[in-house]
Amino acid sequence: MIVIGELINSTRDVIKEKIEDRDKEYIQDIAMQQVDAGASYVDVNSGAFVWDEIEHLIWLVETVQEVTDVPLSLDSPNEEAIEKAAEIHKGIPMINSITAEKERYDKILPLVKEYDAKVVALCLSDEGMPETAEQRLKIADKLVTDLDNDGVPLENVFIDPIIKPISVDGKFGIQVLDTITGITDWNTDVHITCGLSNVSFGLPNRCLLNQAFLMMAMDRGLDSAIIDPLDEHMMKLVKAAEVLLNKDPYGQRYLKACRSGEMD
């Protein structure tokens, strides 16, 4: 499971405050906690700062990369912010995100190619937010085809089917699961990811719902997730599920975690 740590996001009040205060120690500590917990990427987002997002995103990239060489997910709706952050990022970044919307696609594609970046590809088109699994699969197919034709290696692409809260409509979770199954059946090199916590928005005991949904999604073929890696129970479940789904050869990672006490 490719874990993208979600905690350095300015939509969280405490993170927004720490960015404003330039509290390097706090931001670096949150970054390292996520890395130590198993994050493969650390997402950085300063989108809550509408007028000076670029300045804050550059500071986040510089601050986090002072303490870790784990690549960052540059998370912004602003292509200029992504461009400036990618310029100073050490190593190969992840860009979050590209869509099938023509304007967004045309602005983000050159950055993906210039930096040989991994890219989150949201199932969103000029027709709007998809409602059904069929609509999601149609957009995903277009994204995969276009990115492949434009020279982006498919192993660099992380399709995100966009999870919407089941508190709004109980079918939303099933639609995403069916989308994951459809993409998996294509048998391409693309990864499938999602912003997991969206599924439980507006409901109590969100951690429980997130954990249950992640297990269901992994069974369908999800191999990446934008999650809170400090949720110890969820990370244990991921390791257990990988063994059961034959994604951990001979249970090596699971056994190592057991021996170290991580699974206690």
BELNORMO-V567676 format. One record per backbone hydrogen bond with DSSP energy under -1.0 kcal/mol. CO is the residue of the C=O (numbers start at 1). NH is the residue of the N-H. Records with the same first field share a line. If there is no record, write none. Layout:
CO: NH / NH
//
This chain:
2: 225
3: 40 / 41
4: 227
5: 43
7: 9
8: 45
9: 12
12: 16
13: 17
14: 18
15: 19
16: 20
17: 21
18: 23
19: 22
22: 24
23: 27
24: 28
25: 29
26: 30
27: 31
28: 32
29: 33
30: 34
31: 35
32: 36
33: 37
34: 39
35: 38
41: 5
42: 73
44: 75
45: 10
46: 49
48: 50
52: 56
53: 57
54: 58
55: 59
56: 60
57: 61
58: 62
59: 63
60: 64
61: 65
64: 67
71: 42
72: 94
73: 44
74: 96
78: 82
79: 83
80: 84
81: 85
82: 86
83: 87
85: 89
93: 118
94: 74
95: 120
96: 76
98: 122
101: 105
102: 106
103: 107
104: 108
105: 109
108: 112
109: 113
110: 114
111: 115
112: 117
118: 95
119: 158
120: 98
121: 160
122: 124
124: 100
125: 128
128: 125
132: 136
133: 137
134: 138
135: 139
136: 140
137: 141
138: 142
139: 143
140: 144
141: 145
142: 146
143: 147
144: 148
145: 149
146: 150
147: 152
148: 151
153: 156
154: 157
156: 119
157: 191
158: 121
159: 193
160: 123
165: 168 / 169
169: 172
171: 175
172: 176
173: 177
174: 178
175: 179
176: 180
177: 181
178: 182
179: 183
180: 184
181: 185
183: 186
184: 187
191: 159
192: 223 / 224
194: 196 / 226
195: 198
196: 199
198: 201
199: 166
200: 203
205: 209
206: 210
207: 211
208: 212
209: 213
210: 214
211: 215
212: 216
213: 217
214: 218
215: 219
216: 220
217: 221 / 222
223: 2
225: 4
227: 6
228: 231
230: 232
231: 235
232: 236
233: 237
234: 238
235: 239
236: 240
237: 241
238: 242
239: 243
240: 244
241: 245
242: 247
243: 246
248: 251
249: 252
251: 255
252: 256
253: 257
254: 258
255: 259
256: 260
257: 262
258: 261
261: 264
//
